């Protein structure tokens, strides 16, 4: 299984919530901050078809514009929690 990539925006409360969840559950991930980074923003937009964060790509599957409630079943399906 590959390491998930989590795209976040500075000051985003949903991003902070998800980052906290990952920390509590000791889930490894690659954090990409798209705020002030046009290349990363373009990458996230091309990947997900939208510009909202957080957005996560994991093993070719994308979860976009989500909170912890949507994250948990996504992670459970991958045996991560």
Secondary structure, 3 states (H helix, E strand, C coil): CCCEEEEECCCCHHHHHHHHHHHHCCCCEEEEECCCCHHHHHHHHHHHCCCCCCEEEECCEEEECCCHHHHHHHHHCCCCC
